[in-house]
Amino acid sequence: MATLTHHESATAEQLVVTDGARKTFITIIVAGVVLLVVGILAQVMGWGAAEHGEAAGHAAAAHGATHEEGHSVLIKRILVSLWHSNLFFLGVSAIGTVFMAINYVAYAGWSVVVKRISEALSAWVIPGGVVMLIVFFVGRHDIFHWTHDGIMDPKSEHFDAIIKGKEGFLNLPFYVIRMVSYLVIWAAFSWKLRQLSLAEDLNGGTYWFHKSITASALFLVLYAVTSSMAAWDWVMSVDTHWFSTMFGWYVFASWWVSGIAAIALTAIILKQNGYLRALNSSHIHDLGKLMFGFSIFWTYVWFAQFMLIWYANLPEEAVYYNQRLGGFEGRYTFMFFFNIAINFVFPFLALMTRDAKRQMIMMKIVCVAILCGHWSDFYLMLMPATLRGENGFLIEIGIAAIFLGAFLIVFTRRLASASLVPVNHPFLDESVHHTT
């Protein structure tokens, strides 16, 4: 691959989102809507209920269950799926800002050519935050058991002493304040770093670079706290009786490796379409190393959490894995092992060699696998505690496709709104001539 001169490295590149690309995004959304409709019909009509052991809503006639019960299961599936997919895309979006901030405070030069991709990735933080608030207020009773009326009232028949013990943390006003705080912090710093980056493009000099480092340092401290608390609030509190002190790290690891995969996949696609002329195999290699390393880190956290709970064998902790390994007639057992295969075994073997991390085809395959695999990881975190044995895939994949199409529209619009090359970044020349 030819090395660019300094003059060429300073040339702005403007992404043009073609009509064909927009049609592709719309097609993804339409396909998602079709899948969603088919999934709703399958739920209502009870298709496949006998073979797959679908619960009350699917077997209404046989078990005397009411139409209302079937309807409530359907609404619950839709709401939990909205929460699940938005949670995944929101977390990946925030990683765009985290990646950029880490590179600023580390004075890293290699990543400058992909910096605009990470900036654009954070474009979903605001729409995703709005969706999250709406879904919470509309469907909190279907997603979070602790929000049910009377659950913390000793006089109620629904009283739960364990949940009552967590009332200081799990109460509606404090929960909403925390949720809004996380979203505002992530959105504010994403916007701030983007504005500093655009100002640097316009004015040059190192003033904006040093301001970006200050903002990044503050953001990383706040993100370290808010991402862990968001994992407790948005994911772990669906299993209200269960907790893990490693869960914040676990969720972050899933988001982080997915975010790196999204950045790498976008960079490769742009390169293959004639953009990012300065991107070379060394940049791809470094992104591959991050994906390889953090797939192992995710597995380390996964195994440490699993091993400690298995070894202690305390009923209040082991229930989490009992539900996913053989629970609900084994509905989640295959996905439990598939989760390890796609998120650890495949990336580990596929990216083990130096050459593999420098090949665009291999990298694209692994990026797609990691993104699909960690979406399924969040599925496994949420579904057993919320839908229990009433889960499915058509509705869930349909909603994920709708989110994917909408995410791509917002992402590419941000990507096209400024030069793909941060022309006045002080480390641009270093990035252009980066070799490993």
C-alpha positions as CSV (number, residue, x, y, z in Angstrom):
1,M,0.0,0.0,0.0
2,A,1.4,3.3,-1.0
3,T,2.4,5.8,1.7
4,L,0.8,9.2,1.4
5,T,2.9,12.4,1.5
6,H,2.2,15.0,4.2
7,H,0.5,17.2,1.6
8,E,-1.9,14.4,0.7
9,S,-2.6,13.5,4.3
10,A,-3.9,17.0,4.9
11,T,-6.5,16.7,2.1
12,A,-10.1,16.6,3.3
13,E,-12.3,13.7,2.2
14,Q,-16.1,14.1,2.1
15,L,-18.3,11.1,2.4
16,V,-21.2,11.0,0.0
17,V,-24.1,8.8,1.2
18,T,-25.5,7.5,-2.1
19,D,-29.1,6.8,-2.9
20,G,-28.3,3.2,-3.0
21,A,-26.9,3.3,0.5
22,R,-30.0,5.0,1.8
23,K,-32.2,2.4,0.0
24,T,-30.2,-0.3,1.8
25,F,-30.8,1.3,5.2
26,I,-34.6,1.6,4.4
27,T,-34.6,-2.0,3.2
28,I,-33.1,-3.1,6.5
29,I,-35.9,-1.3,8.4
30,V,-38.6,-2.7,6.1
31,A,-37.2,-6.2,6.5
32,G,-37.3,-5.6,10.3
33,V,-40.9,-4.5,10.1
34,V,-41.8,-7.6,8.1
35,L,-40.1,-9.9,10.6
36,L,-41.8,-8.1,13.4
37,V,-45.2,-8.5,11.8
38,V,-44.6,-12.2,11.1
39,G,-43.4,-12.7,14.7
40,I,-46.5,-11.0,16.1
41,L,-48.7,-13.2,13.9
42,A,-46.7,-16.3,15.1
43,Q,-47.4,-15.2,18.7
44,V,-51.1,-14.5,18.2
45,M,-51.8,-17.6,16.1
46,G,-49.7,-19.9,18.3
47,W,-47.6,-21.2,15.4
48,G,-45.0,-23.7,16.6
49,A,-46.3,-23.6,20.2
50,A,-46.6,-27.4,20.5
51,E,-43.1,-28.2,19.3
52,H,-41.3,-25.4,21.1
53,G,-43.1,-25.4,24.4
54,E,-44.4,-21.8,24.1
55,A,-46.1,-20.7,27.3
56,A,-49.5,-19.4,28.2
57,G,-50.1,-17.0,25.3
58,H,-49.3,-19.7,22.8
59,A,-51.4,-22.5,24.3
60,A,-54.5,-20.6,25.3
61,A,-57.0,-23.1,24.1
62,A,-55.3,-26.1,25.7
63,H,-54.7,-24.6,29.0
64,G,-57.7,-22.3,29.3
65,A,-55.5,-19.2,29.3
66,T,-57.3,-16.0,28.5
67,H,-56.9,-13.9,25.4
68,E,-55.6,-11.1,27.7
69,E,-52.8,-13.3,28.9
70,G,-51.6,-14.0,25.4
71,H,-51.9,-10.3,24.6
72,S,-49.8,-9.3,27.6
73,V,-47.1,-11.8,26.6
74,L,-47.0,-10.2,23.2
75,I,-46.8,-6.7,24.5
76,K,-44.1,-7.8,27.0
77,R,-42.0,-9.4,24.2
78,I,-42.1,-6.2,22.2
79,L,-41.2,-4.0,25.1
80,V,-38.4,-6.2,26.3
81,S,-37.1,-6.4,22.7
82,L,-37.2,-2.6,22.3
83,W,-35.2,-2.3,25.6
84,H,-32.7,-5.0,24.6
85,S,-31.8,-3.7,21.1
86,N,-31.8,0.0,22.1
87,L,-29.6,-0.9,25.1
88,F,-27.1,-2.6,22.8
89,F,-27.0,0.2,20.2
90,L,-26.9,2.9,22.8
91,G,-23.9,1.3,24.6
92,V,-22.0,0.8,21.3
93,S,-22.7,4.4,20.4
94,A,-21.3,5.7,23.6
95,I,-18.1,3.6,23.0
96,G,-17.4,5.9,20.1
97,T,-16.8,8.8,22.5
98,V,-14.9,6.5,25.0
99,F,-12.6,5.3,22.2
100,M,-11.8,8.9,21.1
101,A,-11.3,10.0,24.7
102,I,-8.9,7.2,25.5
103,N,-6.8,8.0,22.5
104,Y,-6.7,11.7,23.4
105,V,-5.5,11.1,27.0
106,A,-3.0,8.5,25.8
107,Y,-1.6,11.0,23.2
108,A,-2.2,8.2,20.6
109,G,-1.4,9.1,17.1
110,W,-2.2,5.9,15.2
111,S,-6.0,6.2,15.5
112,V,-6.4,9.7,14.0
113,V,-7.5,8.3,10.6
114,V,-10.4,6.5,12.2
115,K,-11.2,9.3,14.6
116,R,-14.2,10.6,12.6
117,I,-15.8,7.2,12.7
118,S,-15.7,7.1,16.5
119,E,-17.2,10.6,16.5
120,A,-20.0,9.6,14.2
121,L,-20.7,6.4,16.2
122,S,-21.8,8.5,19.2
123,A,-24.6,10.1,17.1
124,W,-27.1,7.6,18.4
125,V,-26.6,8.6,22.1
126,I,-29.4,11.2,22.0
127,P,-32.0,9.4,20.0
128,G,-31.2,6.2,21.9
129,G,-31.5,8.0,25.2
130,V,-35.0,9.3,24.2
131,V,-36.1,5.8,23.1
132,M,-34.8,4.4,26.4
133,L,-36.8,6.9,28.5
134,I,-40.0,6.3,26.5
135,V,-39.7,2.5,26.8
136,F,-39.0,2.7,30.5
137,F,-42.0,4.8,31.3
138,V,-44.3,2.8,29.0
139,G,-43.0,-0.7,29.8
140,R,-41.2,-0.6,33.1
141,H,-43.6,-3.1,34.8
142,D,-43.0,-5.6,32.0
143,I,-39.2,-5.3,32.2
144,F,-38.4,-4.6,35.9
145,H,-40.1,-6.7,38.6
146,W,-39.1,-4.2,41.3
147,T,-41.4,-1.5,39.8
148,H,-44.6,-3.5,40.5
149,D,-47.2,-1.9,42.8
150,G,-47.0,-3.2,46.4
151,I,-43.7,-5.0,45.9
152,M,-42.1,-3.0,48.7
153,D,-45.2,-2.6,50.8
154,P,-45.2,-5.0,53.8
155,K,-49.0,-4.9,53.9
156,S,-49.3,-6.0,50.2
157,E,-49.8,-9.6,49.1
158,H,-47.0,-8.9,46.5
159,F,-44.5,-7.9,49.2
160,D,-40.9,-9.0,48.6
161,A,-38.5,-8.6,51.5
162,I,-35.4,-8.8,49.4
163,I,-36.5,-6.1,47.0
164,K,-37.7,-4.0,49.9
165,G,-34.1,-4.2,51.2
166,K,-33.0,-2.5,48.0
167,E,-35.6,0.3,48.1
168,G,-33.0,2.9,48.8
169,F,-31.4,2.3,45.4
170,L,-34.3,0.8,43.4
171,N,-37.0,3.5,43.7
172,L,-38.5,5.3,40.7
173,P,-37.4,8.9,41.4
174,F,-33.8,8.0,42.1
175,Y,-33.7,5.5,39.2
176,V,-35.0,8.1,36.7
177,I,-32.6,10.7,38.0
178,R,-29.7,8.3,37.5
179,M,-30.8,7.3,34.0
180,V,-31.2,10.9,32.9
181,S,-27.8,11.7,34.4
182,Y,-26.0,9.0,32.5
183,L,-27.6,10.0,29.2
184,V,-26.9,13.7,29.7
185,I,-23.3,13.1,30.6
186,W,-22.7,10.8,27.6
187,A,-24.5,13.1,25.2
188,A,-22.9,16.3,26.5
189,F,-19.3,15.0,26.2
190,S,-20.0,13.4,22.8
191,W,-21.3,16.8,21.6
192,K,-18.4,18.7,23.3
193,L,-15.7,16.5,21.8
194,R,-17.3,16.7,18.4
195,Q,-17.5,20.5,18.5
196,L,-13.8,20.8,19.6
197,S,-12.8,18.5,16.7
198,L,-14.7,20.5,14.2
199,A,-13.2,23.8,15.6
200,E,-9.8,22.2,15.2
201,D,-10.5,21.5,11.5
202,L,-11.5,25.1,11.0
203,N,-8.8,26.9,13.0
204,G,-5.9,24.6,13.3
205,G,-3.3,24.9,16.1
206,T,-3.0,22.8,19.3
207,Y,-5.4,24.8,21.4
208,W,-8.4,22.6,20.5
209,F,-6.3,19.4,20.9
210,H,-5.4,20.3,24.5
211,K,-9.0,21.3,25.3
212,S,-10.1,17.9,24.0
213,I,-7.6,16.1,26.3
214,T,-9.0,18.0,29.3
215,A,-12.6,17.1,28.3
216,S,-11.7,13.5,27.6
217,A,-10.0,13.0,31.0
218,L,-13.1,14.3,32.8
219,F,-15.4,12.2,30.6
220,L,-13.5,9.0,31.2
221,V,-13.7,9.4,35.0
222,L,-17.5,10.0,34.7
223,Y,-18.0,7.2,32.2
224,A,-16.1,4.7,34.5
225,V,-18.7,5.3,37.1
226,T,-21.8,5.8,35.0
227,S,-21.2,2.8,32.7
228,S,-21.0,0.4,35.7
229,M,-24.1,2.0,37.3
230,A,-26.0,1.9,34.0
231,A,-25.2,-1.9,33.8
232,W,-26.7,-2.4,37.3
233,D,-29.7,-0.2,36.5
234,W,-30.5,-1.2,32.9
235,V,-29.5,-4.9,32.9
236,M,-28.8,-6.4,36.3
237,S,-31.9,-5.0,38.0
238,V,-34.1,-7.1,35.8
239,D,-32.8,-10.0,38.0
240,T,-33.7,-8.1,41.2
241,H,-32.8,-10.8,43.6
242,W,-29.5,-11.6,42.0
243,F,-26.3,-9.5,41.8
244,S,-22.7,-9.8,40.7
245,T,-19.9,-7.4,41.7
246,M,-18.3,-8.1,38.3
247,F,-21.4,-7.2,36.2
248,G,-20.4,-3.6,35.4
249,W,-17.1,-4.8,33.9
250,Y,-18.9,-7.6,32.1
251,V,-21.4,-5.3,30.3
252,F,-18.7,-2.7,29.6
253,A,-16.5,-5.4,28.0
254,S,-19.4,-6.4,25.8
255,W,-20.1,-2.8,24.7
256,W,-16.4,-2.0,24.2
257,V,-15.5,-4.9,22.0
258,S,-18.7,-4.3,19.9
259,G,-17.8,-0.6,19.6
260,I,-14.3,-1.5,18.3
261,A,-15.8,-4.0,15.9
262,A,-18.2,-1.3,14.6
263,I,-15.3,1.2,14.1
264,A,-13.2,-1.4,12.3
265,L,-16.0,-2.6,10.1
266,T,-16.9,1.0,9.1
267,A,-13.2,1.8,8.3
268,I,-12.9,-1.2,6.1
269,I,-16.1,-0.5,4.2
270,L,-15.1,3.1,3.7
271,K,-11.6,2.0,2.5
272,Q,-13.2,-0.5,0.0
273,N,-15.4,2.3,-1.3
274,G,-12.5,4.6,-2.1
275,Y,-12.4,6.7,1.1
276,L,-9.8,6.9,3.9
277,R,-6.9,6.8,1.5
278,A,-4.5,7.1,4.5
279,L,-5.9,3.9,6.1
280,N,-3.4,1.1,5.8
281,S,-3.0,-2.5,6.9
282,S,-1.3,-1.4,10.1
283,H,-4.3,0.6,11.3
284,I,-6.5,-2.5,10.5
285,H,-4.0,-4.7,12.3
286,D,-4.2,-2.5,15.4
287,L,-8.0,-2.6,15.4
288,G,-7.8,-6.3,15.0
289,K,-5.5,-6.5,18.0
290,L,-8.0,-4.6,20.1
291,M,-10.8,-6.9,19.0
292,F,-8.7,-10.0,19.7
293,G,-7.5,-8.8,23.1
294,F,-10.8,-7.6,24.4
295,S,-12.6,-10.7,23.2
296,I,-10.3,-12.5,25.6
297,F,-10.9,-9.8,28.3
298,W,-14.7,-10.3,27.9
299,T,-14.2,-14.1,28.3
300,Y,-12.0,-13.6,31.3
301,V,-14.8,-11.6,33.1
302,W,-17.4,-14.1,31.9
303,F,-15.4,-17.0,33.2
304,A,-14.4,-15.4,36.5
305,Q,-18.1,-14.5,37.2
306,F,-19.3,-18.0,36.2
307,M,-16.5,-19.9,38.0
308,L,-17.0,-18.0,41.3
309,I,-20.7,-18.5,41.3
310,W,-20.4,-22.2,40.3
311,Y,-17.8,-22.9,42.9
312,A,-19.7,-21.2,45.8
313,N,-23.0,-22.8,44.7
314,L,-25.1,-20.4,46.7
315,P,-28.7,-20.8,45.6
316,E,-29.3,-17.0,45.4
317,E,-26.4,-16.7,43.0
318,A,-26.5,-19.9,41.1
319,V,-30.1,-19.2,40.0
320,Y,-28.8,-16.9,37.3
321,Y,-26.9,-19.7,35.5
322,N,-29.6,-22.3,36.3
323,Q,-32.0,-20.3,34.3
324,R,-29.6,-20.1,31.3
325,L,-28.2,-23.7,31.6
326,G,-31.2,-26.1,31.4
327,G,-33.8,-23.8,32.9
328,F,-37.2,-23.3,31.2
329,E,-36.9,-26.7,29.5
330,G,-33.5,-25.8,28.2
331,R,-34.7,-22.9,26.0
332,Y,-31.5,-20.9,26.6
333,T,-28.9,-23.7,26.8
334,F,-27.9,-23.6,23.1
335,M,-27.5,-19.8,23.2
336,F,-25.4,-20.1,26.4
337,F,-22.8,-22.2,24.6
338,F,-23.2,-20.3,21.3
339,N,-22.4,-17.1,23.2
340,I,-19.0,-18.5,24.1
341,A,-18.4,-19.9,20.7
342,I,-19.1,-16.7,18.7
343,N,-17.7,-14.2,21.2
344,F,-14.5,-16.0,22.2
345,V,-13.7,-19.2,20.3
346,F,-14.3,-17.7,16.8
347,P,-12.5,-14.3,17.3
348,F,-9.7,-16.0,19.1
349,L,-9.0,-18.6,16.4
350,A,-9.8,-16.3,13.5
351,L,-7.6,-13.4,14.6
352,M,-4.8,-15.4,16.2
353,T,-2.2,-14.8,13.4
354,R,-0.7,-11.4,12.4
355,D,-1.8,-11.9,8.8
356,A,-5.5,-12.5,9.7
357,K,-5.6,-9.1,11.5
358,R,-4.4,-7.4,8.3
359,Q,-6.8,-9.0,5.9
360,M,-10.0,-7.0,5.3
361,I,-12.1,-10.0,4.5
362,M,-11.2,-11.8,7.7
363,M,-11.6,-8.7,9.7
364,K,-15.1,-8.0,8.2
365,I,-16.3,-11.5,9.0
366,V,-15.0,-11.3,12.6
367,C,-16.5,-7.8,13.1
368,V,-20.0,-8.9,12.0
369,A,-19.7,-12.0,14.2
370,I,-18.7,-10.0,17.2
371,L,-21.6,-7.5,16.7
372,C,-24.1,-10.3,16.3
373,G,-22.6,-12.3,19.1
374,H,-22.7,-9.5,21.7
375,W,-26.3,-8.6,20.7
376,S,-27.1,-12.2,21.6
377,D,-25.1,-11.8,24.8
378,F,-27.5,-9.0,25.8
379,Y,-30.4,-11.2,24.8
380,L,-29.1,-13.8,27.2
381,M,-28.7,-11.3,30.0
382,L,-32.2,-10.0,29.7
383,M,-34.7,-12.6,28.4
384,P,-34.6,-15.3,31.0
385,A,-35.3,-12.8,33.8
386,T,-38.1,-11.0,31.9
387,L,-39.8,-13.4,29.4
388,R,-38.6,-16.6,31.2
389,G,-39.9,-19.4,28.9
390,E,-41.9,-17.2,26.6
391,N,-39.0,-15.9,24.5
392,G,-38.6,-16.1,20.8
393,F,-36.5,-14.7,17.9
394,L,-38.7,-13.3,15.1
395,I,-40.0,-10.3,17.0
396,E,-36.6,-9.7,18.6
397,I,-34.6,-9.9,15.3
398,G,-37.2,-7.7,13.6
399,I,-36.9,-5.0,16.2
400,A,-33.1,-5.3,16.0
401,A,-33.2,-4.8,12.3
402,I,-35.3,-1.7,12.6
403,F,-32.9,-0.2,15.1
404,L,-29.9,-1.2,12.9
405,G,-31.4,0.7,9.9
406,A,-32.2,3.8,12.0
407,F,-28.8,3.7,13.6
408,L,-27.1,3.5,10.2
409,I,-29.1,6.5,8.9
410,V,-28.1,8.6,11.9
411,F,-24.5,7.3,11.9
412,T,-23.8,8.0,8.2
413,R,-25.5,11.4,8.3
414,R,-23.0,12.4,11.1
415,L,-20.1,10.8,9.1
416,A,-21.0,12.8,6.0
417,S,-21.4,16.1,7.8
418,A,-17.6,16.7,8.1
419,S,-14.4,15.6,6.5
420,L,-13.5,12.0,7.1
421,V,-9.9,13.2,7.8
422,P,-9.4,15.5,10.8
423,V,-7.1,17.7,8.6
424,N,-5.6,19.9,11.4
425,H,-5.1,17.2,14.1
426,P,-1.5,17.5,15.4
427,F,-0.9,13.8,15.1
428,L,-2.4,13.3,11.6
429,D,1.1,12.9,10.0
430,E,2.0,10.3,12.5
431,S,-1.2,8.4,11.8
432,V,-0.7,8.6,8.0
433,H,2.8,7.0,8.3
434,H,1.8,4.5,11.0
435,T,3.4,1.1,10.6
436,T,3.4,-2.0,12.8
